[in-house]
């Protein structure tokens, strides 16, 4: 998938987001990973965050989530395809 947004480090350690996302989060008073995670399901409703930007932010959150916080969708055996033997 091509990258539509250049990312950079911001005030939340380990998270790389587009500068416009950092500006919106700062305006909204989001300063911690926990605050951002709490807002993750409503990002499209924040003024200045379009659906694609919300997706980019959620992907970045998924990358920094600790292994015990990651949730994987369960799939039936064989549902992933023959290339995953």
Secondary structure, DSSP 8 states (H G I E B T S, - for coil): ----S--EE-SSTT-EE-HHHHHHHHHTT--SHHHHHHHGGGGGGSTT--HHHHHHHHHHHHHHS-GGG-------TTTT-TT--
